[in-house]
Amino acid sequence: MTLRIVCVGRLKERHYAEAAQEYLKRLGKYAKVEVAEIREQSDKNIEVAKRKEAALLKERIGQTQKGLTIALDRTGIEMSSEEFSHLLKKTGLTFIIGGPDGLSKEVLDEAGVILSLSLMTLPHQLARVVLLEQIYRGFTILNGGKYHK
């Protein structure tokens, strides 16, 4: 099984990068996780920057994307870890994480699921780590591991 995570921006801070690497290593037991990063765009108008990012995200994801696209946004649905683990049974999952200003309306409208990791706003770098941890937790739930209590 292969999962994709497409992110706006890179992990700039070492502690986030190390945490992400740890979960990617742990996930190797359950799935192949491909992480792709696109460059944050800037513009005086935030919506223009987000539309530029949307074009880059679409290009990276590909027009022939098969499977389920899950966009992370604080306005999305919340799930328990157990509920989230059931999503991991689907094939062709692609998770999208926006940059500091979030995702464009266009990306959110085209996503199959809009998922909230928290009602609180998280830095996009931390959101990546939290997502990786929850993917790992989800696989341990599905496989009867002891990680999830």
ChimeraX attribute file (.defattr): number of C-alpha atoms within 10 A of each C-alpha:
attribute: neighborCount
match mode: 1-to-1
recipient: residues
	/A:1	12
	/A:2	12
	/A:3	18
	/A:4	17
	/A:5	21
	/A:6	22
	/A:7	24
	/A:8	26
	/A:9	19
	/A:10	16
	/A:11	18
	/A:12	9
	/A:13	10
	/A:14	9
	/A:15	12
	/A:16	17
	/A:17	16
	/A:18	13
	/A:19	17
	/A:20	21
	/A:21	14
	/A:22	14
	/A:23	19
	/A:24	21
	/A:25	13
	/A:26	14
	/A:27	19
	/A:28	11
	/A:29	10
	/A:30	14
	/A:31	16
	/A:32	14
	/A:33	19
	/A:34	12
	/A:35	14
	/A:36	16
	/A:37	16
	/A:38	17
	/A:39	13
	/A:40	18
	/A:41	17
	/A:42	13
	/A:43	10
	/A:44	7
	/A:45	8
	/A:46	14
	/A:47	16
	/A:48	14
	/A:49	17
	/A:50	26
	/A:51	17
	/A:52	16
	/A:53	26
	/A:54	21
	/A:55	14
	/A:56	18
	/A:57	23
	/A:58	13
	/A:59	11
	/A:60	15
	/A:61	19
	/A:62	10
	/A:63	8
	/A:64	6
	/A:65	13
	/A:66	12
	/A:67	12
	/A:68	16
	/A:69	22
	/A:70	23
	/A:71	25
	/A:72	26
	/A:73	23
	/A:74	17
	/A:75	14
	/A:76	17
	/A:77	14
	/A:78	15
	/A:79	13
	/A:80	10
	/A:81	14
	/A:82	15
	/A:83	11
	/A:84	18
	/A:85	20
	/A:86	13
	/A:87	14
	/A:88	18
	/A:89	13
	/A:90	12
	/A:91	13
	/A:92	16
	/A:93	21
	/A:94	23
	/A:95	23
	/A:96	26
	/A:97	23
	/A:98	27
	/A:99	20
	/A:100	14
	/A:101	14
	/A:102	19
	/A:103	23
	/A:104	19
	/A:105	13
	/A:106	12
	/A:107	21
	/A:108	21
	/A:109	11
	/A:110	12
	/A:111	18
	/A:112	13
	/A:113	17
	/A:114	21
	/A:115	21
	/A:116	19
	/A:117	20
	/A:118	17
	/A:119	12
	/A:120	9
	/A:121	12
	/A:122	15
	/A:123	13
	/A:124	21
	/A:125	22
	/A:126	17
	/A:127	20
	/A:128	27
	/A:129	22
	/A:130	19
	/A:131	18
	/A:132	22
	/A:133	19
	/A:134	20
	/A:135	24
	/A:136	24
	/A:137	23
	/A:138	25
	/A:139	24
	/A:140	17
	/A:141	19
	/A:142	13
	/A:143	10
	/A:144	10
	/A:145	12
	/A:146	9
	/A:147	11
	/A:148	14
	/A:149	6
